[in-house]
Structure formats: structure tokens, C-alpha cells
Amino acid sequence: MSYSLKVGHLYGDLMNTYGDIGNILVLKHLAKEMGVEMDDEVVSLDQPFDKDKYDIVIFGGGQDFEQSIISKDIQTKKADLTDFIEDGGSMVAICGGYQLLGHYYIGANGEKLEGIGALDHYTEKQEDHRFIGNILIENQETGEKYRGFENHQGITFLGEGERPLGNVIEGYGNNGEDKTEGAIYKNVYCTYFHGPILARNNQIAKHVLMNALSRKYPDADLTAQKQLQVSETF
């Protein structure tokens, strides 16, 4: 049986400040190792998001200026993105993408940028301070440890139905207070990790791929794909 997956790179022409295209390259590499064909395309401003077209969505990070533009445009995609998430669609959202999936984000200049509220978190801002540096977290469900680099002024607080991607061992995380980093909701993985995250943490990439394959091919025998060994690359 042949398998294929389609990736939608949400605002990939605008929200790729921190090299988030690398996450797609990692997914393509591991998909090939699994015997899965994968292609991707950008979904940008004034373009509809077709929730039935994509198996995986990557939503990267950007500066406040780009986020202010996207905050307005993404409202036109709100219903379909929310349906995609609620139906178990796989997504990786980094930094600005993470923030805009929530209710709102307060920018460095105090401007309130509306999110789509697909996830129940919100993001305030720090005063004259940023969280910058290496970070190490541990996922409480799998015991996996993830490593990355954070650089953000926003402080995010999780809401109903969300659990952290991991608990902070070293670094700051979502807000520097509750020792959480990122969020998981259904098959959505959110994080402040730059780097990109999947290049340094292949385990997460494998989870994303397996979630997408299981959703698209619910009756398929995916034993071989599940048994693919991935290594930490940090």
C-alpha cells in the first residue's frame, strides 16, 4: 500500500523568520524513511485554507509586524482551521503561530493582536525583558526530553484542554512562572522552540507523522512506520 501526506505551510512566506522551513524538511526526510510521499505548499494572505486538503499544517514564527498583518487575515481562515484541529488534524505551531492559535497576543508596543481562539491560551508581554537561551524540557506522558532555543517577549498561559509539551528543566518556557513549555491539544504541538524544533527533536516529528497517517489511513497496518527508529539530534 502506498501512503502520501500533504503539508500546508501556513503563511510560510511571512512567518519563517526563525528557519521554520527546516521543520518541513525534517518531516519530508522522515516520511521518506517511512515510505511516505510528501509534498507541501504555502497558504498565505487572501488565500482560503482548505481543511480537507492538508494532513499536516506548519505555522511558524515571525516578528510583530508580520503578526499584525496575519492577525487580521487569519480571521478569514478561523472556522476551517478550528475544524481541522478539532477533527484531529496534525499541526506544529511555533512562537507567533502558537500565539495566534490562542485568544490574543500583546505585542511589544502594547498592541493587542487577536488570535483565532482555536486553543484556549492567551499571551501577555513582558516589560523590557525577553526569555532568551537554551531550554530543556521533559514530556510527562512519554518521558521524552526535548532541547531547543527560546527567544520571546510574550508570556503564554495555557487554558482548558491544553497540556504542556513539557515541563521545564532548564530555561524559562511559556511564562517563567509555572514551569510549562508549549502546548499539546489533540494533534497540535505548540512551542517557543526555534532551531527548528523538529531537526533537534526527531521524536516529535515522528509523532506528527504517525498522527497524520493514522488519521488519513485508519485501517492501515502502520507497524513498519511505528517501528522506525529516530535519533535525537542536538
C-alpha positions as CSV (number, residue, x, y, z in Angstrom):
1,M,0.0,0.0,0.0
2,S,1.3,3.5,-0.8
3,Y,1.0,6.4,1.5
4,S,1.0,10.2,0.9
5,L,0.7,13.3,3.0
6,K,0.1,16.9,2.1
7,V,1.6,19.7,4.2
8,G,0.2,23.2,4.3
9,H,2.8,25.8,5.3
10,L,0.5,28.5,6.8
11,Y,1.9,32.0,6.0
12,G,5.2,30.3,5.1
13,D,6.2,33.3,3.0
14,L,5.8,35.6,6.0
15,M,6.2,33.5,9.2
16,N,9.6,31.9,8.6
17,T,11.8,34.3,10.5
18,Y,13.4,31.6,12.6
19,G,14.1,29.0,9.9
20,D,10.9,27.1,10.4
21,I,11.1,25.7,6.8
22,G,13.5,23.3,8.4
23,N,10.6,21.6,10.1
24,I,9.1,20.7,6.8
25,L,12.5,19.4,5.5
26,V,12.7,17.1,8.6
27,L,9.2,15.8,8.0
28,K,10.0,15.1,4.4
29,H,13.1,13.2,5.4
30,L,11.4,11.0,7.9
31,A,8.4,10.5,5.7
32,K,10.8,9.1,3.0
33,E,12.3,6.8,5.6
34,M,8.7,5.6,6.3
35,G,7.9,5.1,2.6
36,V,5.5,8.0,2.6
37,E,5.3,10.5,-0.2
38,M,5.0,14.1,1.0
39,D,4.6,17.4,-0.7
40,D,3.9,20.9,0.6
41,E,2.6,24.3,-0.4
42,V,2.2,27.7,1.2
43,V,-1.1,29.1,2.3
44,S,-0.8,32.8,2.6
45,L,-2.7,36.1,2.7
46,D,-6.1,36.3,0.9
47,Q,-6.0,32.5,0.2
48,P,-8.5,30.1,1.7
49,F,-7.5,27.3,4.0
50,D,-9.0,24.1,2.7
51,K,-9.3,21.9,5.8
52,D,-9.8,18.8,3.7
53,K,-6.7,19.3,1.6
54,Y,-4.0,19.1,4.2
55,D,-2.8,16.3,6.6
56,I,-0.3,18.4,8.4
57,V,0.0,22.2,8.9
58,I,3.1,24.1,9.9
59,F,2.6,27.5,11.3
60,G,5.9,29.3,12.0
61,G,7.1,32.3,13.9
62,G,7.6,35.9,12.8
63,Q,8.1,39.5,14.1
64,D,5.3,41.6,15.5
65,F,4.9,43.4,12.2
66,E,4.1,40.2,10.3
67,Q,1.9,39.0,13.1
68,S,-0.2,42.2,13.0
69,I,-0.9,41.6,9.3
70,I,-1.6,37.9,9.8
71,S,-3.8,38.5,12.8
72,K,-6.4,40.2,10.5
73,D,-6.1,37.7,7.7
74,I,-6.3,34.6,9.8
75,Q,-9.8,35.5,11.0
76,T,-11.0,34.6,7.5
77,K,-9.5,31.1,8.0
78,K,-10.6,30.7,11.6
79,A,-13.6,28.4,11.0
80,D,-11.7,26.0,8.8
81,L,-8.5,25.9,10.9
82,T,-10.6,25.3,14.0
83,D,-12.5,22.4,12.3
84,F,-9.1,21.0,11.1
85,I,-7.8,21.0,14.6
86,E,-11.0,19.6,16.2
87,D,-11.1,16.8,13.6
88,G,-7.6,15.7,14.7
89,G,-5.5,17.4,12.0
90,S,-1.8,17.4,12.8
91,M,-0.2,20.8,13.3
92,V,3.1,22.3,14.6
93,A,2.8,25.9,15.7
94,I,6.0,27.8,16.7
95,C,6.2,31.1,18.6
96,G,4.0,33.6,16.6
97,G,2.0,30.8,15.2
98,Y,1.5,29.3,18.7
99,Q,0.3,32.7,20.0
100,L,-2.2,33.3,17.1
101,L,-3.9,30.0,17.7
102,G,-4.9,31.3,21.1
103,H,-7.2,34.1,22.1
104,Y,-4.8,37.1,21.8
105,Y,-1.2,38.3,21.9
106,I,0.0,41.6,23.3
107,G,2.8,42.9,21.2
108,A,6.0,44.7,22.4
109,N,4.3,48.1,21.7
110,G,1.2,47.1,23.7
111,E,-1.0,46.4,20.6
112,K,-3.5,43.6,21.2
113,L,-3.4,41.2,18.3
114,E,-6.4,38.9,18.0
115,G,-5.9,35.2,17.6
116,I,-8.5,32.7,16.5
117,G,-9.2,31.1,19.9
118,A,-8.9,27.6,18.4
119,L,-6.8,26.8,21.5
120,D,-7.6,28.2,25.0
121,H,-4.4,30.1,25.8
122,Y,-3.5,33.8,25.7
123,T,-0.3,35.7,25.6
124,E,0.7,38.8,27.5
125,K,4.0,40.7,27.2
126,Q,7.0,41.2,29.5
127,E,8.2,44.7,30.3
128,D,11.6,45.4,28.9
129,H,12.7,41.8,29.1
130,R,12.9,38.7,26.9
131,F,13.4,35.0,27.6
132,I,16.5,34.1,25.6
133,G,18.6,31.0,25.8
134,N,18.8,27.2,25.6
135,I,16.0,25.2,27.1
136,L,15.4,21.6,28.1
137,I,12.0,20.2,28.9
138,E,10.5,16.7,29.7
139,N,7.2,15.4,28.4
140,Q,5.3,13.9,31.3
141,E,3.4,11.4,29.1
142,T,6.3,9.9,27.1
143,G,9.3,10.7,29.3
144,E,11.0,12.2,26.2
145,K,13.3,15.1,26.7
146,Y,13.3,17.9,24.1
147,R,16.0,20.5,23.6
148,G,15.8,23.9,21.9
149,F,16.5,27.6,21.9
150,E,13.9,30.2,23.1
151,N,13.7,33.9,22.3
152,H,10.4,35.5,23.1
153,Q,8.9,38.5,24.9
154,G,5.5,37.0,25.1
155,I,4.3,35.1,28.1
156,T,1.7,32.5,27.4
157,F,-0.8,30.9,29.8
158,L,-2.5,27.6,29.0
159,G,-6.2,27.1,29.2
160,E,-8.8,24.4,29.2
161,G,-8.0,21.2,27.4
162,E,-4.3,22.1,26.9
163,R,-1.4,20.3,28.4
164,P,2.2,21.4,28.2
165,L,4.6,20.0,25.6
166,G,6.9,19.5,28.5
167,N,7.9,20.7,32.0
168,V,10.9,23.0,32.1
169,I,14.1,21.5,33.4
170,E,16.4,24.3,32.2
171,G,15.2,27.7,30.8
172,Y,12.0,29.7,31.0
173,G,9.3,28.2,29.0
174,N,5.8,29.6,28.4
175,N,5.9,32.3,31.1
176,G,8.8,31.7,33.5
177,E,6.3,31.0,36.3
178,D,4.6,27.7,36.0
179,K,7.4,25.6,34.5
180,T,5.5,24.7,31.4
181,E,6.7,25.0,27.8
182,G,4.5,24.8,24.7
183,A,1.1,23.1,24.5
184,I,-0.5,20.0,23.2
185,Y,-4.1,19.9,22.2
186,K,-5.4,16.9,20.3
187,N,-2.8,16.5,17.5
188,V,-1.5,20.1,17.7
189,Y,2.0,20.7,19.0
190,C,2.8,24.3,20.1
191,T,6.2,25.6,21.2
192,Y,8.5,28.5,21.6
193,F,11.5,26.4,20.4
194,H,13.4,27.8,17.5
195,G,16.1,25.9,15.8
196,P,14.0,24.4,14.1
197,I,12.4,22.2,16.8
198,L,11.9,19.1,14.7
199,A,15.6,19.0,13.5
200,R,16.7,18.7,17.1
201,N,13.8,16.6,18.3
202,N,13.0,13.9,15.8
203,Q,10.7,12.2,18.2
204,I,8.2,15.0,17.9
205,A,8.4,14.8,14.1
206,K,7.7,11.1,14.3
207,H,4.6,11.7,16.5
208,V,3.3,14.3,14.0
209,L,3.7,11.9,11.1
210,M,2.2,9.0,12.8
211,N,-0.8,11.1,13.9
212,A,-1.4,12.2,10.4
213,L,-1.0,8.7,8.9
214,S,-3.3,7.2,11.5
215,R,-6.0,9.9,10.7
216,K,-5.7,9.5,7.0
217,Y,-5.4,5.7,6.9
218,P,-7.3,4.5,10.0
219,D,-7.4,0.9,8.8
220,A,-3.9,0.5,7.5
221,D,-1.2,-1.6,9.1
222,L,1.4,1.1,10.1
223,T,3.6,-1.2,12.1
224,A,6.7,-0.6,9.9
225,Q,6.2,3.2,10.3
226,K,5.8,2.9,14.0
227,Q,9.0,0.9,14.3
228,L,11.1,3.5,12.6
229,Q,14.0,4.4,14.9
230,V,14.7,8.1,15.1
231,S,17.6,9.6,17.0
232,E,18.0,12.8,19.0
233,T,20.0,15.4,17.0
234,F,21.0,18.2,19.3
